[in-house]
Amino acid sequence: MKIDWDRRTCARRGHVTYAPDEGVLRERLRAETGLGEAWRCLRCGDFSLGDPHGSGPADEAPLVPRGKVLRDLFILRFLAIERAVRGVFIVLVAAAVWRFSNSQDAVRRLFDEYLDVFRPVFRHFHYDLDHSPVVGTIQKTFGYKHSTLLLVAVLLVAYALIEIVEAVGLWYARRWAEYLTVVATAAFLPLEIYELTEHISWLKIATLVLNILAVLYIALAKRLFGLRGGHRAFEAERQSASLLEVEESAGVMV
């Protein structure tokens, strides 16, 4: 079932109307009804009763996203939310690493105490905690130097900041954010593939697939790095989707 992105957005945010100064174009966007004056919405094209939200020269009218452009914006905002959630999660992990680095000995003693308590319980179920990969990994972290853990925390914060900056830029559909997202995401793909060779999990597979799709979609749909005509073709596509541009062209052809 095809989604009408224009009407869907107007239903949530309301219509956007504009009265251009150019006479012919103005009349194509205006109508008289039994209930009063109505103006065509620049997003969905339906007529809306009441005064226009703005007026002036046509080239100063707001460029309202519609059609494919509006759909692309919805997808970018979905990716922005995903980046923001990931960024916040990484910040929490960085804070945990930092706190652990400052109380490493106390955490180790507490872990050993709990290990002694649970060892007989797990032995009853024929599970050897002393040879558990999870327990072994945790015990290895106790051997890391304080400076190493601080470095890990700093790197995690830097990574989280990149994710949050991407999220803000993608939410507002900034072109620099699209480039940043493609470059940063693509740079981490080899690491994600390597992690899969070490241990396979559905979460890692889903993350890898999502990141690959995000890179391909943004690069192709937004015509980055000169793909599909580059920035000039992208701007032409945005302009061609404008209702004012469509009506102005129709008026010239009449």
C-alpha positions in Angstrom: 0.0 0.0 0.0 1.5 3.3 -1.2 2.0 5.9 1.5 0.9 9.5 0.7 3.7 11.2 2.6 2.3 14.7 1.7 -1.2 14.3 3.2 0.2 12.2 6.1 2.5 15.1 7.1 -0.2 17.7 6.6 -2.5 15.7 8.8 0.0 15.9 11.6 1.4 19.4 11.1 -1.2 21.3 9.1 -1.2 22.8 5.7 1.4 25.3 4.4 -0.1 28.1 2.1 1.6 31.0 0.4 0.3 33.9 -1.8 2.8 34.8 -4.5 2.9 38.4 -5.8 2.9 37.2 -9.4 -0.7 37.5 -10.7 -1.1 34.4 -12.9 0.6 32.1 -10.3 -1.4 33.7 -7.5 -4.7 32.8 -9.3 -3.6 29.2 -9.8 -3.1 28.8 -6.1 -6.3 30.7 -5.0 -9.9 29.7 -5.1 -13.2 31.3 -3.9 -15.6 29.0 -2.1 -19.0 29.4 -0.4 -17.1 29.5 2.9 -14.6 32.0 1.8 -11.1 32.2 0.3 -9.0 29.1 0.0 -5.3 28.5 -0.9 -3.5 25.5 -2.2 -1.2 23.8 0.3 2.4 23.8 -0.9 2.9 20.3 0.4 -0.2 18.2 -0.4 -1.8 20.5 -3.1 -5.2 20.5 -1.4 -7.1 23.8 -0.9 -7.2 25.1 2.7 -9.7 27.7 3.9 -8.5 30.9 5.4 -5.7 33.5 4.8 -2.4 32.3 3.4 0.4 31.7 5.9 2.7 33.9 4.0 3.0 36.1 0.9 5.6 37.8 -1.3 7.6 37.0 -4.5 7.5 33.3 -5.6 11.2 32.9 -5.3 11.0 33.8 -1.6 8.3 31.2 -0.9 9.3 28.5 1.6 10.7 25.3 0.0 8.3 22.8 1.5 9.5 19.1 1.3 7.0 17.0 -0.6 6.8 13.6 -2.4 10.1 11.7 -2.6 12.0 14.5 -0.8 9.6 14.2 2.2 10.0 10.4 2.3 13.7 10.8 2.3 13.5 13.3 5.2 11.4 10.7 7.1 14.1 8.1 6.6 16.9 10.5 7.6 15.0 11.3 10.8 14.7 7.6 11.6 18.4 7.2 11.2 18.9 10.3 13.3 16.9 8.8 16.2 18.9 5.6 15.9 22.2 7.5 16.0 21.0 9.6 19.0 20.0 6.5 21.0 23.3 4.8 20.1 25.2 8.0 21.1 23.5 8.1 24.5 24.2 4.4 25.1 27.9 4.8 24.4 28.1 7.8 26.7 26.6 5.6 29.5 29.2 2.9 28.7 32.0 5.5 28.8 30.8 6.7 32.2 30.7 3.1 33.5 34.3 2.5 32.2 35.5 5.8 33.8 33.9 4.9 37.2 35.3 1.4 37.0 38.8 2.8 36.3 38.6 4.8 39.6 37.4 1.9 41.7 39.0 -1.1 40.0 40.3 -2.8 43.1 37.0 -2.5 45.0 35.0 -3.9 42.1 37.5 -6.8 41.7 37.1 -7.7 45.4 33.3 -7.5 45.2 33.3 -9.7 42.0 35.6 -12.3 43.7 33.3 -12.4 46.8 30.2 -13.0 44.6 32.1 -15.5 42.6 32.9 -17.5 45.7 29.2 -17.4 46.7 27.9 -18.6 43.4 30.6 -21.1 42.5 29.0 -24.0 44.5 25.5 -23.2 43.1 26.8 -23.3 39.5 28.8 -26.4 40.2 25.6 -28.1 41.3 24.3 -27.5 37.8 27.6 -28.8 36.3 28.8 -25.4 35.2 32.4 -24.5 35.9 32.6 -20.7 36.6 36.4 -20.8 36.7 36.5 -21.8 33.0 33.6 -19.6 31.9 34.4 -17.4 28.9 32.3 -14.6 30.4 34.0 -14.8 33.8 37.4 -14.9 32.1 36.6 -11.8 30.0 35.6 -9.9 33.1 38.7 -11.0 35.0 40.9 -9.8 32.2 39.5 -6.3 32.5 40.7 -6.2 36.1 44.2 -6.4 34.7 44.0 -3.3 32.5 45.9 -0.3 33.6 44.1 2.8 34.9 45.5 4.9 32.0 44.3 2.3 29.5 40.7 2.4 30.9 40.7 6.2 30.8 41.8 6.1 27.2 39.0 3.7 26.4 36.5 6.1 28.1 37.8 9.1 26.1 37.6 7.2 22.8 34.1 6.1 23.6 33.0 9.7 24.4 34.6 10.9 21.1 32.7 8.2 19.2 29.5 9.1 21.0 29.9 12.8 20.1 30.3 11.8 16.4 27.0 9.8 16.7 25.2 12.7 18.4 26.5 15.3 15.8 25.3 12.9 13.0 21.9 12.7 14.7 21.4 16.4 14.9 22.6 17.0 11.4 20.5 14.2 9.9 17.4 15.4 11.8 17.7 18.8 10.0 18.8 17.2 6.7 22.1 19.0 6.6 24.2 17.8 3.7 27.5 17.9 5.7 25.8 15.4 8.1 25.0 13.1 5.3 28.7 13.1 4.2 29.8 12.6 7.9 27.4 9.7 8.3 28.5 7.9 5.2 32.2 8.4 5.9 32.1 7.6 9.6 29.7 4.6 9.2 31.8 3.2 6.3 35.0 3.6 8.3 33.6 1.3 11.1 32.3 -1.4 8.8 35.6 -3.4 8.6 35.6 -3.5 12.4 32.0 -4.7 12.6 32.8 -7.4 10.0 35.9 -8.4 12.1 33.8 -8.7 15.2 31.5 -11.1 13.4 34.4 -13.4 12.7 35.2 -13.4 16.4 31.6 -14.0 17.6 28.4 -14.0 15.7 25.2 -12.6 17.2 21.9 -11.4 15.7 22.4 -8.0 17.2 25.8 -7.6 15.4 24.4 -8.9 12.1 21.4 -6.5 12.4 23.7 -3.6 13.1 26.0 -4.4 10.2 23.1 -4.7 7.8 21.5 -1.5 9.0 24.8 0.4 8.6 25.5 -1.0 5.1 21.9 0.0 4.0 22.3 3.4 5.6 25.6 4.1 3.7 24.1 2.9 0.4 20.8 4.7 0.8 22.3 8.1 1.8 25.1 8.0 -0.8 22.7 7.2 -3.6 19.5 9.0 -2.6 21.3 12.2 -1.7 23.7 11.9 -4.7 26.8 12.3 -2.5 30.4 12.1 -3.9 29.1 13.0 -7.4 26.9 9.9 -7.6 23.8 10.2 -9.9 24.7 13.8 -11.0 25.9 15.0 -7.6 24.8 18.1 -5.8 23.5 20.0 -8.8 21.1 17.1 -9.7 20.0 16.8 -6.1 19.1 20.5 -5.9 17.3 20.3 -9.3 15.3 17.3 -7.9 14.3 19.3 -4.8 13.2 22.3 -6.9 11.2 20.1 -9.3 9.3 18.8 -6.4 8.2 22.3 -5.3 4.5 22.9 -6.0 5.2 26.5 -6.9 7.7 25.4 -9.5 5.2 22.9 -11.0 2.4 25.5 -11.1 4.6 28.2 -12.5 5.7 25.9 -15.3 2.1 24.9 -16.0 1.2 28.6 -16.2 3.9 29.3 -18.7 2.8 26.4 -20.9 -0.9 27.5 -20.9 
